[in-house]
Amino acid sequence: MTETLNVALLSRLRDVLADEPVTESELRTLSEQADGWVRALRGQVDATERRLDALVTDPSTSLTELAGELRRVEILLPALAEAHALLAGLDARARELRSSWLIAQAETPDPRSGPET
């Protein structure tokens, strides 16, 4: 299930970064989800690096165990880099959208102020 959520999150992040329409609420939700994804990946990388350190210092460690952890970190590091890049892109897109929303709001006359003279 986590993989399905990650695939859906990645897909939506890429869509938003490709200028697909998004609401303020969805921007906040996507940002929170992406941040959680980054933190989860960082935790996995840290745990794998700790396991590697422990395996390297243990003389009874097999090459198979080391190879498994190395493969894991080789998969996690690019995923973490991608997650950071997507989150940075989302932050930039959010700033851009918020600025355009504020400009549009400032340019729209307030209907409560009555007709302009």
N, C-alpha and C positions, 0 to 999 in steps of 0.2 A: 504494500500500500504506500509506503514511503516513496518508493521509486515512482509510482504513478503521480504522487503529489509533486515530486521534484520535476518530472517531465512536464506536468501542467504548468508549474511555476516558471520553468525555463521558457516554455512556449509563450506564455503571457508576457513575460519580461521582454522577450525578443520582439513581440508584437508592439508593445508600448514604445520600445526604443526605435521601432521602425515607423513611428509617428501615427500609430493607430490611436483612435480616440480613447480617452480614459477620464474617469471622474476623480475628483479630489479624494473621495473616500477610497476608491480603488488604489490610488497612488499610495495612500497611507498603508493600506493592507498589504500591497505588494512590497513596499519598503520593509515592513515588519517581517514578512515571510522571507524575503531575501536576506535580511539581517540574521534571522534565525538559521537560515541555511548556511550562511557564512560561519556563524558560531559553531554549528554542528560539524561542519567540515574541519574547522580549525581544531576542534576537540578530537576528531578522529585522527587527524595528522599528528597532533601532540601525543595521543595514546600510542599510535604506531611507532613514532620515534622513540618513545620510552621503552616499548617492547623490543625494538631493535637494539637499543643500548643494553638492555638486560640480556638479550640473546648473545650479543657480541662478547660480553664479559663471562658468559657461562661456557666452559670448555665442553660440556656435553651437548651443546646445541648442534643440531644437524643443519646441513646446507639447505635442506628442503624447508626448514622453519625460517631460516634467514631469507631465502628466496621468496617465500610467501609474503613476508612482511615488506620486503623491498617492492614486490609487485603492487602490494596494497598502497604504499606511499607513492609509487609512480602513477597510480590512478588518481589518488586523492589530491596531489599537488596541482595538477592541471585543472581539476574540478574546482579547487579553492581559488586558483587564479581567475578562472572564468567567473566564479561567483563574485569575487571582488570587482571585476571589470563590469559585470552587469549591474551590480549595486551602485557603482560610481556613475554609470550611464543613467540609471534610473534617477539618482539624485540630481544629475544635471538636467534631465528631461523634466523632472518635477519643478525645479527652479524656473525653467523656461516657460512651462505651462502656467505656473502661478503668476509669473510676471505678465504674461499675455492676458490672463484673466483679470488681473488688477488694472491693467491699462484699458481693457475693454470696459470694465466697470467705471473707471474714471471718465471715460469718454461718453458714457451713456447718461443722458440728462436724468435727473431725479424727477420722477413724475409728481412728487409732492411739492415741488418748488413752483409749480404753475407754468404757464406759457412764458417763453422768453420774449423779451421786448426789444 
